[in-house]
Amino acid sequence: MQLTVLPLLAERMENKFDIFEALENTLEKNETKLQEGDVIVISTKYISNSQGRIIDLEKIKASKYGMKIADEYQLKPGIAEIIIRESDKIFGGIGGFVITSADNIMAPNAGIDKSNAKKGKAILYPIDPYLIAEQIRRKVFLKLLIHVGVILVDSRLMPARIGTSGVAVSCAGVEPVLDMRSKKRSRWESIESYISSSCRQSCNNCKSQNGRRCGIKTICNSKRFRCKTYK
């Protein structure tokens, strides 16, 4: 089994743009062609950028509840207010971080990112990430008549770990997990409860290959990721 990771350097965009058109242009400029069974891995920040999900923090006025969250978790009032607006539920947190759920995705601070945005601005999580991944997969099929997988990824900090880890936010055309229950781990022992996340492994593979320099990545010629066939 061979896994080849090909980094694609994408142009930095300022305003809203068509993500599929940007993917086509990126593939052309990197002299890369998609093949049957490829898996395209795209940063959620790049998707958010295409949707115009960049907010000016100076224009955010914190509510009373926002001020309460800011005091409780040692956050800036503007950030706390955005977290409240973007979250469906707040579970708790520690100083500087609030554990939230937004669109059934659990993430610290509702996925808000300041590190990849200009000073005074923040990037929010994309709208309908599963729909976006499926739309990209279908457009690739209609244009090239090949089946590919699409994974939208993010990176985040993990408790008691140094550095960031890749996380799959949504996917289309691939099986996101491998159910290893009842499989044999050794001659004598069977696996009772183990489900491996193939999407997460691909995120970390791309992260180690690309760093944080590019928005679009693709995993090619991978037998591990078998794309679903749609008629």
Buried (B, 14 or more C-beta within 10 A) or exposed (E): EEBEBBBBEBEEEEEEBEBBEBBBBBBEEBEBEBEEBBBBBBBBBBBBBBBEBBBEBEEBEBEEEBEBBBEEBEBBBBBBBBBBBBBEEBEEBEEEBBBBBBBEBEBBBBBBBBEBBEEEBBBBBBEEBBEBBBBBBBBBBEEBEBBBBBBBBBBBEEEEEEEBBBBBBBBBBBBBEBEBEEEEEEEEEEBEEEEEEBBBBBBBBBBEBBEEEBBBBBBBBBEBBBBEEEE
